[in-house]
Amino acid sequence: MLFEMFEPVDEKEAGLMNVLQLAYIGDAVWEVFVRNHLIRKGMNVHHMHSECIRRVSAKAQAGFVRDIEDMLDPEEAELIRRGRNAHTHHPVPRNQNPEDYALATGFETLIGFLHLTGKDERIAALAAKILGGEENG
């Protein structure tokens, strides 16, 4: 697939990265994952775009963290905590709840770490719970 050209980063090295770097790549990886999910549902482009925006919003991602809490191991929970507590050096967008925005950064941090360390199957497992039931509706 697309990302196979990149060697996974060692977990220790990835753990030392700035959490905002992890969140940066995690945001992109999650959006590509969601777009792949939606395109397979046979929607028109306008509907896919609307649904993608809904699933990559800070509010949605904060909810996803709550949905997967019971699946997280201690290291994953710590990554979310670190991302949630990161200082972004820019104001929260006006239409976003600051708590949701912070928790979404934690979610993106986890996704970025998992992706960079070659654990895309773990992302898929978490996404199955997050997006569960959508395949039939």
N, C-alpha and C positions, 0 to 999 in steps of 0.2 A: 504494500500500500504506500501511500504518499510519504509517510514519515519514516519508513524503513531505512532511508538513506542516512539517518542520523543515529549515531551510536548513543545508547542510553548514558546518562550522566550517573556517576557513582552516587549512591544515596547520601554519603557523608558530604560530598561536594555540593549536591543539591540542597542539603540541609543548611549549608553555610551561605547559600545565596540570599540576597535581600528578598524578603517576602513579597515586595511589590514587583520584583522581577518574576517571581513565580506566578503571581496573580496576573501579570501582563500576558504571559504565555497561556495561562489557564483560561483566561477570558476568551482568547482566540480558539483554543482547542474545544472549549465547551460550545462555542457558537458553531464551529464546523460539525461537531457531533450532533447538535440539534438540527442543523440544516440537513445533514444526512438522514436523520430520523424522519424529518418532515417530507423530504422529497420522495421517500419510499411510500408515503401515504397517498400519493397521487393528487395532491392539491394543486390549484393554480398558483402562479407566482405571487400574486397579491396576497392570497390567503396564507401562503407559506411565510411571506415576509412578516405579516401581522402576528402569526403564531410564533415565529422565531423571536421577535422583539419581546413578546410576552414571556418567553422562557429564558431569555438572557437578561431580563431586568433584575435590578437589585432586590426588589420585593420577591420575585420568584426564586432567586438564588438563596435568599435568606430562608424562605420556606423549605427549599430543598435540604438545607442543612438540618432543619428540624426533622424532615422526613427520614434522613439517613443516620441520625445520631446513634441509633441502636446497632448500626452496622460498623461503626468506626472503631478501629483499634486505638490504643492510647497515643501512638505516634501521629495518626491521622487527626485525632481530636486536637492535639497540640499544634499541628500545622494550621488548623482552622483558627485556633485561639490566637496564634501569632499573626495570622493575616488579619483577623478582626481587630487586633490592637495596633496594626500598622498605622503610622501617620502618613497620610498621602500628600501633604504639603499643598493641597488645593482644596477649595471648599466643596462640600457635598453638593451635587446638582440640586437646584431648587425644588424639583419635583420628587426628590428622594427622601425617605426617612433616614436620618443619620444612622440609626441602629441597623436597619436593613442594609444600608450601604456598607457598613463595617462588616457585617456578617457575610455579605456577598463577596467582599474582598477575601474573607477567610475561605469561602467555598472555592473561589478562583485560585487561591494559593494551593489548596489541596489538589485541585485538578492539574495545575501546572507542575507540582512536584511529582504526582503520579505519572504524568505524561513524560516529563524529562527523564525519569528513572526507568522508563520502559514498561510501566504498569498500566498500559491502556486497557487490558482485560479487567483491571480493578475499576477503572473509570466506567467501563461497560456494565459491570455488576452494580455499581452505584446508580448509574443511569437507568438500569432496568427497574430499580425500585422507584426512582424519581418519576420516570415516564410510564411506569407500569399501568396496564389497563388501557393505554392509549391505542395499542395496536388494533383493538376491536372497536374503537369509536372515535 
